[in-house]
Amino acid sequence: MGDSSPRFGEAVGRLANVGQPPPFKDVVRAIEANPQLIRWTAVTAQRNAELIIARLKAIPDVRVSAGWRHFQDTNDNAVRLDVSIPLPVFDQNTGNIIAAQETLAKTDAERAINRLVLISIAGRAYDALSGALAELKLLRASVIPNARSAAETIQSGYLQGRFTLLELLDVRGSVLQALLREQEALQNFHIAIATIEGLVGNPFSLTRESSR
């Protein structure tokens, strides 16, 4: 059982930090190491072994027998050696071979489906990541600075009596709305990163970009 209270002091993170992800093809390549796919390697090996065993059973066993014989007429002794090979005319273990082949094909198909599902999840997360990153760049480069600049202008004009309180509150609301959009984009970005890291089993290597 785990501890009822944490043994560390504090958890520190930088939500505002973002970075450029590696190409999606690198993500797909890393997914091959996902435990859900690695386990299929052992399953496939087992199915191959079952197929080999089924095929070997179709090969008849050579039967060898030996015996001693005494001929009373000549008073001679002889050793009799019999060798027989049954011909599997009617039973070639065909049914078990076909069943093993179908099981192996099913295993390959299930692995392929599992792989496609993981890649699909990673693809959606990567699209969300790219969209969040593009929105963050737009917000930080244009929307937020322009909103703050407008707010400062209205604030100055309000103090001089050129703008009303309603206009001041409206422009401040625009700044807050832009900042909220930034926080939502950051959350979407880091959720997508966590999703992909969970699929590849390793931390994501990002080309870091400075926060605003």
N, C-alpha and C positions, 0 to 999 in steps of 0.2 A: 504493500500500500504506500501511496505517496505521502509526503509531509502535508500537514494541514496549513502550513504557512511557508512562504518563500524563504530560501536561504541566501538570496542575493539582495544587494542594496537597492538598486533601481535599474529599470530597463530604459535605455536611451536610444532614440532613433531620430533620423532627420527626414521627416515626411516631405520636406520641400526639395530634397535631392532627387534628381532624375538623371537619366542617361540614355544614350542611344543603344538599343539592343543589337545583338549580333544578327546576321542574316537568318531568315527562317529555315533555310536549308541546314544550318548548323543545329537548330533546334530539333529538326526531324532526325538528324544523325544521332543526336544525343538521346532521343527517345528510345533508340534501339537498346539502350542499357536499362530501360525501365524494368523493374522486377516482374511486372505483369507480362512482359515479352520474354524475359530471360527464362521464366519457368517453362515456356513452351519448348525450349531447347531440350530439356530433360524429357518432356512428354513425347516429343518427336522421336528422340532416341529410343525410348521404350517402345513406341509403335513400330519403328523400323526393326527392332529386335524381334517383336512378335511376328512380323511378316517373314523374317528370315527363318524363324522356327517353323512357321507354317509351311514354308517351301521345303525345308529340310525333311519334314515328315512325309512329303510326297516321294522321297527317295527311299526305295525298299532296302531293308537290312539284309545283308548277306549272312546266311545261316550255315555254319560249319559244324559237322558232327563227326566223331571218330569212334571206332569200335574194334575190338579184337575178335578174330575168327579162327577156328581150328578145323582143318580138313582131315577127316578120319581116313579117307581113301589113300591119301599120300602122306599122312602124318605131318602135314605142313601147318605152320601158323602164319597168319597174315593180319595186317592192320587195315581196316576199312575206313576210308575218309570220304564223307559225303559233303558236297557243297551245293546249296540251293539258293536261288534268288527269286522271290515271289514277284510276279509281274502285276503291277497295280493297274489292271485293265479297267476295273470298275471303281476303285477307290484311289484317287490321286490327291486327296485332301483339298480338292478344288474349292469346296465350300468355305473351309477355314482360310484359305489363301485369299479368296475374294473378300471375305469379311475383314481380314487384316488390312488389305489394300484400301477398302472403303474407310476403315477407321483411321488409317494414316492420312488419307485425303481429307477426311473431316477435320483432323487435327491441324493440318496445314491451312485449311479454310478458316478455322476458328482463330488461329494465330493472325492470319491476314486481316480478319474482321477486327480483332482486338487492336491491332496496329493502326488500322484506319480510324477507329474510334479515338484513340489517343492523339493521333495527328489532327483529327477534326477539332478536338477540344483545344489542343495547342494552337491551331489556326485561329479559332475564335478569340482566344486569349491574346494572341499576337496582334490581331486586328484591333482589339480593344486597347491594347498597349500603344499601338501606333497612333490610333485616333486620339487617345488621351495626351500623348506626347505632342502631337500637332496642335491640339487645343491649348496646351500649356504654353507652347512657343508663341502662339498668337496672343494669348492673354497677357503674357509677360512682356512681349515686345511692343504691343500696340494698345490693347483694350485697357489694361490697368493703368499704364502711364497716362493715357489720354483722359481717363476718368478722373485720375488724381489731379491732373493739370486743370481740368474743367472745374473740379471741386475747389481748388485753390483760387481760381479766378472768381468764381461765384462767392466764395467766402470773403475775398477782398472787396468785391462789389457790394456785398450785403452790408459790410461794416461801413461802407460809404453811402449806403442808402439807395444804391442803384438796383438791387435785387430784393425780392421779398423772401420771407422766411420759408414759404412754400417752395420757392425755387431752390433755396439752399438745401432744404431737406430732400428734395427730389434728386439733386446731383450727388448728395451724400449716399442716397439709396442706390444710385447707379454704381458707385464705388464698392459698396458692400456686396451688391449683386455680382460684380466682377470677381471679387475676392472669394465669394461662395462658389462660383463656377470653377475658380482655380482649385479650391479644396476638393471639390467633387472630381475634377480631372486627376488630381494627385491620388485620391483614393482609388479611382479606376485604374490608374497606372500601376500602383503597388499591388492591387488585387490581381491584376493580370500577371505581374512578375511572379507573385507567389504561386499562382496556378501553374505557370510554366516550370518554375523551379520544382514544384511537386511532381511534375511529369518526368523531368529529366533527372531528378534526384541529386542535383548539384546547384549551388548558388549561381545566379545569372551574372555573367560578366558584362557590365555596362560601361560604355564610354561616358564618363561622368560629365555632366554639364552643371555649371554653377546655377544656384537658385537666384531668384530675383533679388 
